[in-house]
Amino acid sequence: MYHGILNTRSNQTLALACLATLLCLGVPQRAIGQAVSEQQATAASEPLTNLQAFGKVEQIASGFQFVEGPTWSRDGSLYFTDIPAESIMRLTSAGNVELFLKPSGFANGLLFAGEQRLLACQMDGQLVAIDIHSKQVKPLATEYQGERFNACNDLALDQVGGIYFTDPRYRAPEPWPQGKEAFYYRDAAGKITRLGDDLQAPNGIGLSPDGKTLYVIPSMASEMMSYEVLSPGKLGNAHVFCRLKQLEDQTNGGGDGMAVDSQGNIYITSAAGVQVFGPHGDAIGIIECPEHPANCAFGGPDRKTLFITARTGLYQCQCPVTGN
């Protein structure tokens, strides 16, 4: 660490000397600024190999029952859910937390599709769209093969308007309406396809930046799975993408939610913290949290803030890479 600090100071001194020389030579400040911006962009595009440039995890708000489903809005606010309270909350750009919708149908995962259409997985067994102005709730997926879903959990949106979503056992009535835990795809026309039913408690779900890989987290297993997306809603074979680090008292603890950054790095919430993996499944590090994290999402003006929902609190961490 100390060696790195020395290198940083040396680089800063060299940069200042170069800047002074360029100004003396009559090089326009505008051209210098452009060169600096290009250099910063190059540095930001370097592969993430450790968490040294990450900021401290800070609490934003507390006093909730069990928070989940953070998603960033273009208006500069963060929406998230408090499942037992059956509420969708909103953190405004001014830093105030306010109630957005109650009852929420025990909403869990959230995601924006456009500026005013908020998608929500309701653990009451359906996928819905909420108009953030009128707060009108429109069902998008309520059943499969004539039976309601178990308890819709989390979701991901592709580039053609299709929605991937998980449907595990949590909060599902007994016996499970679907008989199995599964994950699905709803195309833009409303057709629903079951993609897989062989994972234990499929929970978090996400797509790579290019949309060619789907990630699914089984909460009852330590392996996170990946699938090649052959076409919207059509997957190739399953592969183990990574294995989560376990706490000392665990042997097969799984993850919960996830976020993906612009480089394709994956952030998975777990009992050990937010575990970060590279695009090829290599472990990068763990962001430790004061409480057990449930989900995370990128946001902020530059999309470099990782918002983390963790049991009773909402947290944030500044990152060197932008979110996807």
DAMOTA-V850297 format. One record per residue. OMEGA is omega in radians with two decimals (none if undefined). Layout:
omega = {OMEGA OMEGA}
//
This chain:
omega = {-3.11 3.12 3.13 3.13 3.10 3.12 -3.13 -3.13 3.12 3.12 3.13 3.13 3.12 -3.13 3.13 3.12 3.12 3.14 3.14 3.13 -3.14 3.13 3.12 3.13 3.09 3.09 -3.10 3.12 -3.13 3.13 3.11 3.13 3.13 3.14 3.12 3.14 3.13 3.11 3.12 3.12 3.11 3.14 -3.11 -3.11 3.11 -3.11 3.11 -3.12 3.10 -3.08 -3.07 -3.10 3.14 3.12 3.12 3.07 -3.08 3.10 3.10 -3.09 -3.12 3.10 3.13 3.12 3.07 -3.05 -3.06 2.90 -3.14 3.04 -3.05 3.11 3.14 3.12 3.08 3.11 3.13 3.05 3.09 -3.07 2.95 -2.91 -3.11 3.12 -3.13 -3.05 2.92 -3.08 3.12 3.01 -3.06 3.11 3.10 3.11 3.12 3.09 -3.13 3.10 3.10 -3.07 3.07 0.03 -3.04 -3.05 -3.07 3.13 -3.14 3.14 3.11 3.08 3.10 3.00 -2.99 -3.02 -3.05 -3.11 -3.12 3.09 -3.12 2.98 3.11 -3.13 2.97 3.02 3.08 3.05 -3.05 3.00 -3.10 3.03 -3.01 3.10 -3.14 -3.07 3.06 -3.10 -3.13 3.10 3.09 3.12 -3.07 -3.08 3.05 -3.10 3.03 3.14 3.09 3.08 3.13 -3.10 -3.06 -2.92 -3.06 -2.98 3.06 -3.08 3.12 -3.00 -3.14 3.08 3.08 -3.09 2.98 3.12 -3.12 -3.09 -3.13 -3.05 -2.95 -3.10 3.13 3.06 3.08 -0.16 -3.12 -3.12 -3.13 3.14 3.14 2.98 -3.02 2.97 -2.89 3.02 3.04 3.14 -3.05 3.13 3.10 3.13 -3.09 3.14 3.03 -3.07 -3.12 3.12 -3.10 3.11 3.10 3.12 3.07 -2.97 3.14 -3.11 -3.12 -3.13 3.03 -3.11 3.13 3.11 -3.06 3.13 3.06 3.10 3.10 3.13 2.98 -3.03 -3.12 3.11 -3.07 -3.11 3.00 -3.03 3.03 -3.11 3.03 3.09 -3.11 3.06 -3.11 3.12 3.11 -3.02 3.00 -3.10 3.12 3.07 3.02 -3.11 3.14 3.06 -3.09 3.04 -3.07 2.96 -3.05 -3.09 3.13 3.08 -3.09 -3.12 -3.11 3.12 -3.12 -3.12 -3.13 2.98 3.13 3.11 -3.03 3.09 -3.09 3.05 -3.06 3.14 -3.04 3.11 -3.09 3.12 -3.12 -3.07 3.07 -3.09 -3.06 -3.14 3.09 -3.09 -3.13 3.06 3.12 -3.11 3.13 3.14 -3.12 3.03 -3.09 -3.10 3.11 3.11 3.14 -3.10 3.13 -3.11 -3.14 -3.14 3.10 3.10 -3.07 -3.10 3.14 -3.13 3.10 3.07 3.07 3.09 -3.06 3.02 -3.05 3.10 -3.05 -3.04 3.05 -3.04 3.06 3.14 3.12 -3.05 3.12 -3.09 3.11 3.08 -3.14 none}
//
